[in-house]
Amino acid sequence: MRVWVLGRCGGYPRPGEACSGYLVEAAGRRVLLDLGHGALSRLLLRVSPYDLDAVVVSHLHPDHVADLPALRVALRWGRRPASWAGRLAVLGPAQAAEYLAHVVGEPVLEEFDFYAIAEAEPVELDGLRVRFRRTRHPVETYAVRLESQGAVLVYTADTAPSDAVRELSRGADVLLAEATLSEAYRDRADAAGHLTGSLAGALAQEAGVRRLLLTHFFPTTDPQESVAAAQKAFGGPVGAVEEGGAYEV
């Protein structure tokens, strides 16, 4: 399993960077996790939109979904291969279809098939299993666990410290965790529905993961300071993801 980082910013992008977007390749499948501001152009450096098997939308904040309308335009007007089935599966909160239809001003988005995420039911994609748990965030948000051929990747999406996310992360090979806030704002993490580097490190330590990768940095957050704080809390290998980077699971 491999994850490509399309964007690592939270809230809004740093100059020249993009917000949340991750392309997971496993068992011959390509699954897109979120597609925030600027992430589509990074995706198109790697693959055609017709190469995607599914999109997972963790929640409906713009820094995670802003480029989905552009993906829909690319699917509608791109050069469709003969193998294209005509619709792309989108898994997300129950309101995702209504939200995106409102954004683009059309009642039906013919390029997408929408499926509401269900915590109790894993999704099977021919060798790739996907599971979800609700996080602690101001809107309906889901962390994602992907399992393939013995490899396990967990993406926290946006969350404050959460028992449910910790259990979903248990024993993961790689925990891709948000570290939105600097340590100076740790006392605001619960109210904001976010983590700092040290809180992400504590989550990794408690869940017994093998490796921690930090992402979703607010533009005023120093990723290396977050790494240092996470390392102290976790004790295992920690890194800050880089846009355009590929990480093996």
C-alpha positions in Angstrom: 0.0 0.0 0.0 1.2 3.5 -0.8 -0.2 6.9 0.0 0.6 10.0 -2.2 0.2 13.4 -0.4 -1.6 15.8 -2.7 -2.0 18.5 0.0 -1.2 18.9 3.6 -2.6 22.3 4.7 -5.6 22.8 7.0 -8.0 25.6 6.9 -6.5 27.3 3.9 -3.4 26.6 1.8 0.0 28.1 2.2 1.2 30.0 -0.8 2.0 27.4 -3.5 0.5 24.5 -1.5 -2.8 22.7 -1.3 -5.2 21.5 1.3 -6.1 18.0 2.3 -5.9 15.3 -0.4 -4.4 11.8 -0.4 -4.3 9.2 -3.1 -4.1 5.6 -1.7 -2.9 2.8 -4.0 -3.4 -0.8 -2.9 -4.4 -4.1 -4.4 -4.6 -2.5 -7.8 -7.1 0.1 -6.6 -6.9 3.8 -6.3 -8.9 5.5 -3.6 -8.9 9.3 -3.1 -9.2 10.6 0.5 -10.5 14.1 0.5 -9.9 16.8 -2.2 -9.4 20.3 -0.7 -8.3 23.6 -2.2 -5.7 23.0 -5.0 -5.5 19.2 -4.5 -7.0 18.3 -7.9 -4.1 19.8 -9.9 -1.7 17.6 -7.8 -3.9 14.6 -8.4 -3.7 15.1 -12.1 0.1 15.0 -12.0 -0.2 11.4 -10.9 -3.3 9.9 -12.5 -6.3 10.5 -14.7 -9.6 11.1 -12.8 -10.9 8.1 -14.7 -8.3 5.9 -12.9 -10.0 6.4 -9.6 -12.0 3.6 -8.1 -13.6 5.6 -5.3 -13.5 8.9 -3.4 -13.8 9.1 0.4 -15.0 12.4 1.8 -14.2 12.6 5.5 -16.4 15.7 6.0 -17.8 18.7 4.2 -15.5 21.5 5.3 -14.1 23.3 2.2 -10.5 22.4 2.9 -11.5 18.8 2.4 -14.0 19.1 -0.5 -13.4 22.3 -2.3 -12.0 20.6 -5.4 -14.7 18.0 -5.8 -16.8 20.2 -8.1 -13.7 20.6 -10.3 -13.2 16.8 -10.3 -16.8 16.4 -11.5 -16.0 18.9 -14.4 -12.9 16.9 -15.3 -14.9 13.7 -15.4 -17.6 15.3 -17.5 -15.4 16.9 -20.1 -12.2 14.9 -20.1 -11.3 12.3 -22.7 -13.2 9.3 -21.3 -11.6 5.9 -21.9 -13.7 3.1 -23.3 -13.4 1.3 -20.0 -14.9 4.2 -17.9 -18.1 3.0 -16.2 -19.6 6.5 -16.3 -19.9 7.2 -12.6 -17.4 7.5 -9.7 -18.3 6.2 -6.2 -18.2 8.9 -3.5 -18.4 7.8 0.1 -19.1 10.5 2.6 -21.5 12.0 5.1 -25.2 11.6 4.3 -25.5 15.2 3.2 -22.7 15.1 0.7 -24.8 14.8 -2.5 -27.1 17.6 -1.4 -24.1 19.8 -0.4 -22.3 19.4 -3.7 -25.4 19.8 -5.8 -26.0 23.1 -4.0 -22.4 24.2 -4.6 -22.5 23.5 -8.4 -26.1 24.7 -8.8 -27.5 21.5 -10.3 -29.9 19.1 -8.7 -28.2 15.9 -9.9 -24.5 15.2 -10.3 -24.5 12.5 -13.0 -20.7 11.8 -12.7 -20.9 10.6 -9.0 -22.6 7.8 -7.2 -23.0 8.8 -3.6 -23.0 6.4 -0.7 -23.5 7.5 3.0 -20.8 6.2 5.3 -21.9 3.6 7.8 -19.7 3.0 10.8 -21.0 -0.5 11.3 -20.4 -1.7 7.8 -16.9 -2.0 6.2 -16.6 -1.4 2.5 -14.9 -4.0 0.3 -13.1 -3.0 -2.9 -11.6 -6.2 -4.3 -8.7 -6.7 -1.9 -9.0 -3.4 0.0 -11.2 -3.1 3.1 -12.3 0.3 4.3 -13.7 1.0 7.8 -14.9 4.2 9.4 -15.5 5.8 12.8 -17.0 9.1 13.7 -14.5 11.7 15.0 -14.8 14.6 17.4 -15.2 17.6 15.1 -17.9 20.3 14.8 -19.5 18.7 11.7 -20.1 15.0 10.9 -16.6 13.6 10.2 -15.1 10.2 9.8 -11.7 8.7 10.3 -10.8 6.0 7.8 -9.0 2.7 8.2 -7.7 1.0 5.0 -6.5 -2.7 5.1 -4.9 -4.6 2.2 -2.7 -7.6 2.2 -1.7 -7.2 5.8 -0.9 -3.5 5.6 -3.0 -1.0 7.6 -3.3 2.7 7.1 -5.4 5.0 9.3 -6.3 8.5 8.4 -7.7 10.5 11.3 -9.3 13.2 9.2 -10.1 16.2 11.5 -10.6 15.3 15.2 -10.0 16.3 18.7 -8.7 13.4 21.0 -11.1 10.6 20.5 -11.6 7.1 22.0 -13.3 6.0 18.8 -10.4 7.2 16.6 -7.9 5.6 19.0 -9.6 2.2 18.7 -9.8 2.5 14.9 -6.1 3.2 14.8 -5.2 0.2 16.9 -2.1 -1.6 15.6 -1.9 0.4 12.3 1.3 0.3 10.3 0.9 4.0 9.5 -1.2 6.6 11.3 -1.8 9.7 9.1 -2.8 12.1 11.7 -3.9 15.7 11.6 -1.7 18.2 13.6 -3.6 21.3 12.8 -2.7 23.4 15.9 0.6 24.5 17.3 1.4 23.5 20.9 0.5 27.1 21.9 -3.1 26.3 21.2 -3.3 22.9 22.9 -5.8 24.1 25.4 -8.2 25.0 22.5 -7.9 21.6 20.8 -11.1 20.1 22.3 -13.2 23.1 21.4 -11.7 23.4 17.9 -12.0 19.7 17.1 -8.4 19.3 16.2 -5.0 17.9 17.4 -1.6 19.3 18.1 1.6 17.4 17.4 1.8 16.2 21.0 -1.9 15.1 21.0 -1.3 13.2 17.7 1.8 11.6 19.3 -0.2 10.5 22.4 -2.9 9.0 20.1 -0.2 7.0 18.2 1.4 5.8 21.5 -2.0 4.7 23.0 -3.0 3.0 19.7 0.3 1.1 19.4 0.9 2.2 15.8 4.2 1.5 14.1 4.7 4.9 12.4 3.2 8.4 12.7 2.9 10.8 9.8 1.6 14.3 10.6 -0.5 16.4 8.2 -3.2 19.1 8.0 -1.0 21.9 9.3 -2.6 25.3 9.8 -0.4 27.7 7.8 0.9 29.3 11.0 1.8 26.0 12.5 5.5 24.9 12.2 5.5 21.3 11.0 9.0 20.6 12.5 7.9 21.9 15.9 4.9 19.6 15.7 7.1 16.6 14.8 9.3 17.3 17.8 6.3 17.4 20.1 4.8 14.3 18.6 8.1 12.4 18.9 8.3 13.2 22.6 4.8 11.9 23.2 5.0 8.9 20.9 8.5 7.6 21.1 8.3 5.9 17.7 9.2 7.2 14.2 7.4 10.4 13.3 7.5 12.6 10.2 5.7 15.5 8.6 4.4 14.7 5.2 5.5 16.7 2.2 3.3 17.6 -0.6 4.0 15.4 -3.6 5.6 12.8 -1.3 4.8 9.0 -1.5 4.8 6.9 1.7 4.9 3.2 1.9 2.6 1.4 4.4 
